[in-house]
Amino acid sequence: MTKNMGSADRIFRTLVAVVFAVLFFTGTVTGIFGWALVIFGGVFLATSFISFCPLYTIFGWNTCSRK
């Protein structure tokens, strides 16, 4: 797996994951939609830590400045 995510993309995904977690754990968003946010947040965190997004390879995107 080659890196295809830049720093700004990784920071943005991490912030979104934190917002999703706060919304769920404060009880603002509950039920199925809340659990969906937790799952998406987990995926966002995982992809930001490994700097690789499988969807980016499918669409041919690359936000990483390093080649």
C-alpha positions as CSV (number, residue, x, y, z in Angstrom):
1,M,0.0,0.0,0.0
2,T,1.5,3.3,-1.0
3,K,0.4,6.4,0.8
4,N,-2.3,8.4,-1.0
5,M,-3.4,10.8,1.8
6,G,-1.8,14.1,2.6
7,S,-1.4,15.8,6.0
8,A,-4.4,18.1,5.6
9,D,-6.6,15.2,4.6
10,R,-5.5,13.1,7.5
11,I,-6.1,16.0,10.0
12,F,-9.5,16.7,8.5
13,R,-10.5,13.0,8.8
14,T,-9.3,12.8,12.4
15,L,-11.3,15.9,13.3
16,V,-14.4,14.6,11.7
17,A,-14.0,11.3,13.6
18,V,-13.7,13.2,16.9
19,V,-16.8,15.1,16.1
20,F,-18.7,11.9,15.3
21,A,-17.5,10.4,18.6
22,V,-18.6,13.4,20.6
23,L,-22.0,13.5,18.9
24,F,-22.5,9.8,19.7
25,F,-21.1,9.7,23.3
26,T,-23.0,12.8,24.4
27,G,-26.2,11.3,23.3
28,T,-26.9,14.0,20.6
29,V,-27.1,11.3,17.9
30,T,-28.5,7.9,18.9
31,G,-29.8,4.7,17.4
32,I,-28.7,3.3,14.0
33,F,-27.6,6.7,12.8
34,G,-25.4,7.1,15.8
35,W,-23.8,3.7,15.4
36,A,-23.2,4.5,11.7
37,L,-21.4,7.6,12.7
38,V,-19.2,5.6,15.1
39,I,-18.4,3.1,12.3
40,F,-17.6,5.9,9.8
41,G,-15.5,7.6,12.5
42,G,-13.5,4.4,13.1
43,V,-12.9,4.0,9.4
44,F,-11.8,7.7,9.1
45,L,-9.4,7.2,12.0
46,A,-8.0,4.0,10.6
47,T,-7.4,5.4,7.2
48,S,-5.8,8.6,8.6
49,F,-3.4,6.6,10.7
50,I,-2.2,4.4,7.8
51,S,-2.4,7.3,5.3
52,F,-4.2,5.1,2.8
53,C,-7.7,5.3,1.5
54,P,-9.0,2.4,-0.7
55,L,-11.6,4.6,-2.3
56,Y,-8.9,7.0,-3.4
57,T,-7.2,4.2,-5.4
58,I,-10.5,3.3,-7.1
59,F,-11.1,6.9,-8.2
60,G,-7.5,7.6,-8.9
61,W,-7.2,10.4,-6.3
62,N,-4.0,11.2,-4.4
63,T,-3.7,14.0,-1.9
64,C,-0.2,13.1,-0.8
65,S,2.4,15.5,-1.9
66,R,5.2,12.9,-1.8
67,K,5.4,10.6,-4.9
